[in-house]
């Protein structure tokens, strides 16, 4: 029986390592979208919009801290603008036909491994702010628990939402939400993928929940 060449195993091992270090990671998003355009006519590519902010989004408070906001509203709108550009929706406040409102919610959860005891697992703490789709209410929260055991990588639970209104009637014509949980703390790189996922299928997205995977650099 012919023996396999050791170099083959070395090549396989190298291929596995290269794949693991391919420089890409997957942001898996759970997305739900709704569209109700006037006269059932979706906007044409090149339609213009302007950003609209809730009073809480006009606050001068910096991101972070008890607010749980990873990025400022200016940064969020810049990320959303890039995603909207990709689907042909252009930011032009002076000739806007639509208002666009974007928001995010981020919760942080410290995880503990389960060790078989009653105190071996659970969440250590969380905090954040959130804005409900189609409403102008906002809230903040923070909590703590004290299970025993060593720490695991913290979990970040993120949600982004996009709400579009017809400027003349003020009617909501499009809303979309994407949620993602993962161990990556760099929201500046994860949130763009989430906004891109939330706009998949724009302006006529499929009905019902769907999973949208976006690859981003490590």
N, C-alpha and C positions, 0 to 999 in steps of 0.2 A: 504494500500500500504506500503510495507516494505521500511523503510528508509535505505539509504546507510550508512555504517559505516564510521565515520570520518577518521578512520585509513586508509581506502582505498584511500581517497583523499590525505592524507599525503604521502602514499606510491607512488602514481602517481606523486606528486610534487617532491618527492625525486628522482624518476627515471628520470624526465625531467632534474633536476639539474645535476644528474650524467652524463647524456648524453651530456649536454652542456659542462661539465667539463671532458669529456672523455680523454683528453690529446692528441687528434688528431685534426689536421686541414687539410683542403683540398687545394692543390695547383693545380688549373685547368690550363692546358697548351694547347695552340693552336699550333699544330705541323705540319710541312710539311717537307717531306724527299724525297730525290732522290738517286737512286743507279744506277751505270753503271760500273759494274766490268769487268775487261778484260776477253774477251771470254765468257762473261755471266756466269762466275764461281765465286760465292761469296767466300771470304776467309774462310778457315776452322777454327774452334775453336783453339785457341793457336797461331794464326798468330800474328806477331810482328810488332810494330810500334815505331816511335820516334816522339817527339813533334817538331814542326817547329814554329818559331816566326817571325812576321812581325817586321820591324825596330821600329815601334811605341810601340810594345809589349816588346822590349828590353830596353825601357827607364828605368832609375833609379828613375823616379818620383814616390812618394808614392801614394797609392790609396786615393781617396777622393778629396776634393777641386773642382776646376773648371773642372778637368778631368772627374769627375762623376764616376770614377771606385771604386766600393765597395771593391774589393779585388785585391791583387797583381796578376801578371801573374803566379807566382809560386803557389799561392793558387788555382787559377782557374784550372791549370793543375793537381793539386793534386785531386781536385774534379772530373775532367773529367776522370782521371786515375781510380778512384773507379768505375765510371759508365761504363767505357770501360771494366774493369775487369769482371763486371757482365755479359757482353755479350760475353766473351771469347776472347777479343782483348787485347793482352799483351804488356806492355811497355818494350821493349828490344832494346835500341838504337844501340847496337853493331851488332845486327843481324836483323835490321828492314827491312821490305818489304814495309812499307807505312809511309808517313808523315802525322801527324795529327795536325791541327791548330784549336785552340779553342778561342773564344772571347765572350764577353758579352757587353751589352749596357743597362744602367740603367738611367731612367729619373725620376725625382722627381717632383710631381705636388701638390702644396698646393691647397686644394679645399675650396670653400666658398659656404654656403647654398644659394639657390635661395629664395629670400624673396618677389618676385613679382615686384621688381623694376628693372630698366634697369641696376643697378649696383650691383645686389644682388648675382651674381654667377660668376663662372669662375675659371681659374687657376691663382695661385699666382706667381709661378716661376718654372723653370725646368732647368735641366742641365745634361750633360752626354757626353759620347763618344760612337762611334759605328764603326763597321767594317762590310763592306758588304760581303755577301757570294760570294766566288769565285773571289774576287778582293782584291787588296792589298792597297786600299785607306782607310783612316781613317779621322774622323772629330770630332770636338767638338763644343758644343753649350751651350748657357746660355741665359735665357730670363726672363723678369719680367712683371707682370701686377698688377694693384692695384684696384681690385674691393672692394666694401664696404661689411661689414658683418662679422660675427664671423667665426672662422676657424672650419673646420671639419677635421677628420683624413686625413693626407696626403696620396696620392696615389703613389705607386711605380710601374712604368711600366718597366718591365725587358724583355730582350731577350738574349738567348744564341744560339750560332751557333757552329757547328762542321763541319770541312772540311777535307776530307781525300784524299790524292793523292797517286797514285802508284809511288813508289820511282824510278823505272827504267824509266818510260815514262813521269813522272811528270803530268800525266793526272788526273783530278779530277774524282774519282770513287764513292764518297759518299759525300753528303751534307745534313745537317739537321738543322732546326731552331725551337726553341720553344719560345713562348711568353707568358707572364703572367702579369696580373695587380692585385695588392692587397694592403692592408694597412700595411702589415708587413715590418718592416724596417730591419729585421735581414737577410741580404742577404746570410750570411754564412750557414743558414739553408734552405733557399728557393732555392738557386741556385743548390744544389745537386739534388733536386727533378726535377728541370728543365732539367738538363743534362740527368738524368735518363729517362725523358719523351722523350727527343730528340732522344734517342737511342732505343726506343721501336720499335720492329720489325727488328732490325739490325741482319744480313746484308741485308735483303730483305724486306724493309718496304712496306706497302700498299701505293698506289698512292693517291694523293689528300690530302687536309687538314683534320685533325682529332683532336679530343679533347682527351687528355690524363690526367687523374686525378691521382695524387700521394698524399697519406696521409703521413704527417710528424708529429712529436710530437709538441705540443704547447710550 
